[in-house]
Amino acid sequence: MRVRIDPERCQGHGRCYDLAPGLFGEDDEGYGQVLGDGAVPPGEEQAARLAVSNCPERAVAVLQEV
């Protein structure tokens, strides 16, 4: 599982990095950014889904790896 942020949609509300600080951070302008390569470590899946469901612009997505 990986997370990503669509920079075209992100408006900088910061819910992703407030709800899942182990997965997301903020850039110099306060917009969300994925930490590392976006891989969700074991135990952080719920935080990733919470960030997705709380983004008002739907800029955060979880990508399922097969």
N, C-alpha and C positions, 0 to 999 in steps of 0.2 A: 504494500500500500504506500502511495506517495501523495503528497499534497502539492497544490500549486495555487498561485494567485494570478488572476488576469489583471495586469496593470492598467488596461484600458477601462476596466470597470471599477477598480478600487478607488474609493473616495476618501480613504484615510480615517475611517471611524475608529479603528484600532481594536475592534472586538476580537479579531483573530489572535493578536498577540496578548490581549488581556486574558482570554479564555484558554489559550494553549501556548504559553510562553516558551515551552520546550520545542515548539515546531515553527513559531513565527516570531519575527522581530519587526522593528520599524526602521525605515530609512531616515535620512537626514531631514526629510520633509514630513515625516509622520505617517507615511504610507506603509502598509504591511508588506513584508517580504518573507519568503520562505528561508528558514535557516538550513544551512548545509545543502544537501542534494534533494531535500524534500522527502526522504525516506522516513516513514513513521515507525519509530522503534516499538517493540512489544510493550504493551501497557498504555500506549498513548493514542490508541485507536479512537477511544471515546472522546478524547479532547479534540482530535481532528474532526470528528463528526459534529461536535458541538460548535466548533469554529465555522464549519460550513453552514450549519443551520442558522447561525446568528449573524451572518454577513448580510446587511440590507441590500447590497448590490449584487449578491450572488457571485462575487468575484473569487471566492475560495472554493476549490473543488478537491475531492478525493479521487485519485486514480487507482483503480484496482489492478494489481498486477496478476497476470495469469501464469 
